[in-house]
Amino acid sequence: MNPRKRPRRKNASAMKMVGALLAVFRSAAGFTQRGLAERVVVDEETIASIEQGRRPLKADLAAVLDELLDTKGALSTALSHMPEVDLFPRWAEEYMDLEREALALSWYDNQVLPGLLQTEAYARAVFRNDVPVLTEDEIGQRVAARVERQEILQRREPPTVSFIVSEVALRDRLGGDEVHVEQLERLRDWAALPGVTVQVMPIGRDFHAGLAGPFTVIETPEHQRIAYVEGQRRGWLIADPDEVSNLERKYAMLRTQALNAQETRRLLSRLLGEQ
C-alpha cells in the first residue's frame, strides 16, 4: 500500500506576490474588487483574500483573469512557477536575515550543536531526527541552507561570535561514530578562527544559568540588541530591551560557569582521543 502523502501548502511569500500582482493588474484595468468579482462571478471576499495572500489563486481563475485583465498570461505563469512550500517559516527567515548582517552573536545551545558549527553530515543527522519525518528532498534543502549560513564565519569581516554548548551535545553521537568524530574535529577547527570563541558547559555543575533552554543575542549593524529563543515548533525574536537585557545577563553568567576556550579545546582533544 502506498503511504499517504502529506498535504502540501502553498508558499506564503509567493502567495502574497501573486496577490499583489493581481491587485496591480486589477487597478490598471480600472476595476474595483467588487467590480472584478462580479465580472468573474466570485465573491468580493475571494478577490480580497487572494490579493492579501490569504487564499491561493486557482489555475482556472488565473486563466480567466489573464484574459479579462490583458496580462499576457502573467498570472498563470507566476502561478505555475510558485513553489509549493516555504523552506523556512517567516520567523526563521527573519532570524537568518539578522544573523547574516550581525556584528556579534552570543549563542547558547543545550541539545544540539549550533547550526553555524555543524558539519553537513551532522546537520543531516539532526534533520533525520525530526518528527514528523522529513522527506529526503526536504532534508537536503535544509542541510544546504544550514551549511550556506556558515559563510559568515569565514568572510573578510566576520562577526564576533561566542558559542556556549552543553557537553551533552558533544557526547551524543547523532549519525554514528564517523559523523561524531568529524563533527568534533570541525568544532575544534571552528574554535581556532579569529573572532570565534567556543566554550563548553560541562556536565555535573551544581549551578546552571541556562536551564530554561537555548537562545541567541544578536547585535545588529545599528548596535541594537535582539534576542532569539526557540521552542518545540517555532522561534521568537525579542526586541524588548528589558527582555534582551535579561538574556544578556544570563549569557554573561553562563560564560563564567562554562569551561574557558583553552579548557574547551583540551576537552575536545580528549574526546577525540577516546575514539
N, C-alpha and C positions, 0 to 999 in steps of 0.2 A: 504494500500500500504506500502510495506517495505521501510524504509528510505534508501537512497543511502549511501553505506559505503564510507568513505573517502579512497582514495588510500593510500596504505602503502608503505613506503620506507625501503630499507634495512639499517641495522645498518652500519654506515660509518666505524667505527673501525673494525667491523667484516669483512667487505668487503676488507679492507686493509690486514687483517690477511690471508684471503683465497687467495688473490692475491699474497702475499709474499710466501705462501706455494707452489703455482703453480710455481713461479719463481725458488724456490729451487729444486722442483722435475724436472722441465724442464732442469735446468742446470746439475743436477746429471745424467740425461739421455742423455746428450750430444747434446741437441737441442738448436739452436738459436730461437729467437722469430719468425723469418721468416720461419725457417725450421719446427717448430711446427705448425705454421699456415697453411703451405702447406699440412702437413700430415692430419690435421683435417678439411681442406677445409673451413677456415675462413680467414678474412683479418688479416694481421700482426698487424694492429692497434687494432683489437679486443683483441688479446693476450696481447698487451702492456697495453691497458686500464684496463683489468682485473687484471693484475699484479700490476698496480699502484693504484688499489682500486677505479677507476673512473667508472667502469662498473661491474654490478653483474655477477657472473658466473652462467649460467643456468644449471639446473639439468641434461639435456640430454648431454650437452657438458662436464660436470664434469664426467659423467659415461664414456664417450669416452676417456677423458684424464687419468682417473684412469687406464683404461685398457692399453692404449698406454705407459704410464709412469711407470706402475707397482707399483702403490702407495698403493696397498692393500685396495682400497676404501677410502683412507684418504680424498680426496677432496669431495666426495659425503657425507661422514659422517660429515665433517665440515660444508658443506652447509645445511644439514638437521637440524643442531643444531644452526644455525646462527639466532640470534634474529632479528625480523623484523624492529624494530625502536630503535633509541637511546633514552634512558630515558632522557638524557640531551644533549644539543649541546656541542660541544667541548669547546667553550669558558667558559661555565658554569662548566664543569668538571675541567678545568684548575684553575678556581677561587676556587672551593671547595678543590682542592689539596693544594693550598696556604693557605686557611682558616684552614685546618686540621693541618698544621705544623706551623702556625703563632705564633710568640712570643707575638704580640699585634695586636689588631683590634680596629679601630676607625670608628664607623658605624653611619651614619645619614640616617634616613628614614622619608619621609613626607606623605606617602599614606597608608601604612600598617605597622604593627609592624615587626621588623626584623625577618627573618626566624629562627634565633637561639633562639628567645624568644617566639615563637608561640606554643600554645597547639596543640594537634592533631586535635581537633575539629575546632579550628580557622584556622589552615592550610587547612583543608578540605574545609571550607567556602571560603577561598581565592581562591583555585583552582576551586571551583564551579562557580566563577565569571569570569573565563577565557572565552574569545571569540576569535576564535570559541570554542565551548564547548568541554571539555574533556570527554572521556568515564569514567565510574566508575573504570575500571581497571587502567587507566592512572592516575586518581586522587589518587587511593590507593597507587600506586607505588611512586608517588611524595610526598605524605604525609609521607610514611615510610622513604623515603630518607631524608626528611627535619628533622624529629624527630631524626633520627640517627645522623645527624650532631651536635645535641646539646650535644653530649657526650663530646665534647672538653671543655665545661664549667665546667664539673664535674670530669675531670681526675686528677690524682695526682698532676701534674704540669700544671695547666690550663694557657692559655694565659691571659694577662691583656687586658680586653675588656671594651671599653667605648661605650655606646649607647646614641644617642640623637634622640628622636622620637617626632613627632608633636602631640600636644594634640588632633588634629582632629582624628588621628588614634586611640587614646584611647576612643574617644566618639562614633565612628562608631560602629554599632552593627552587624558586619558580623556574620551570623549564628544564630542570635537571642539572646535574653536576657540571657539564660543559658550559652551559649558559651561566651558571653561578660563578665559575672561575673567570670567564670572560668579563662578566659584569664587575667583579671585584678589581680586576686589572684595569678596566676602563675607569672605574671610580678613582683609583689611585692616580691615573693619568690626568683626569679632570682636576683633581685636588692640587696638581702641580701647576695649573695655568695661572698666569698673573691675574689678580683681581678676584680669584675664586678661593673661597675657604670652605672646607668640608669638615664638620665636626660630628662625632657620633655620641648619642646619648646612650651610655652603657646600661645594660640590664642590672637589676639589683639595687638601684638607688632607693633611698628611704624618703626622698622628696623629689617631686617631678612637676614642673610648671606646665607641661604640655598634655595633661590627661584629657583635656576637652577635645583634642583632635588636631589635624593638620591645618595650617594656614600659611599665607604668604603676605608680606608687606611690600608694596611697590612704591618706589619714588619716581615720579614722572619727570619729564624734562622741565616742567614748570615748578618742580620741587614740591608738588603736592604728594601727600601720602595717602595711598588707597590700599585697603586690605582685601584679601580674597580668602574665603573659607569654603570648604566643600563638605557636603553630606553624602548620603547614600545615592541619591538620584540627581542631584544638581549642585551648583555652587552659587555663591553670592558675593557680589562686590560691595564693599562697605566704604563709604566716603565720610561718614560722621566722624569729626575729629576726636571726640571722646572715645568712641569705639576703637578707632585706629590706634589711639594712644594706649589703650588697654592692651592691645595685641603687641605693640612695640615694647611695652614694659615686660610682657610675658616672654617675648623673644630675648630680651636682654637677660632675663633670669635664666632662660634655657642655655644661653651661651656660657654662663658661669657654671652650670651643672654638667654640661657635656664635656667630653674629652677635648683638649685643645687640638690644633691642627697637627702638631707633631705626634701626639699620642694617637690620634686617629690614623695617621699613616702607619704607625707601628702596629696598630691593631689590624689594619688591612693586610700588612705583610704577614702577621701571624696567622690570620685566617687563610691566606693563600698557601702558607707553609703547611697547613693542616690537610691540604687536599691530597 
